[in-house]
């Protein structure tokens, strides 16, 4: 995960991106770099708290919603532009 500037967060981590998606965070752009896809999210207090909770393992997620989010994010990764 990287922070491009003050306003965005960028990640190619499928697990983290799917976690954010499960909690209603929607990416605003995607960037392809070789075999990697980077998802760019707006940086705000909610996304910051979710990311901290993800890495600290203090926020729980419904398994079915998370699995659905993984499938959705993968569909963005594999869609042709």
FENUR-V14688 format. One record per helix or strand. SS is the DSSP state (helix for helix, strand for strand). FROM is the first residue (numbers start at 1). TO is the last residue. Records with the same first field share a line. If there is no record, write none. Layout:
SS = FROM-TO ; FROM-TO
This chain:
strand = 2-2 ; 8-11 ; 27-33 ; 36-42
helix = 14-22 ; 45-56 ; 63-78
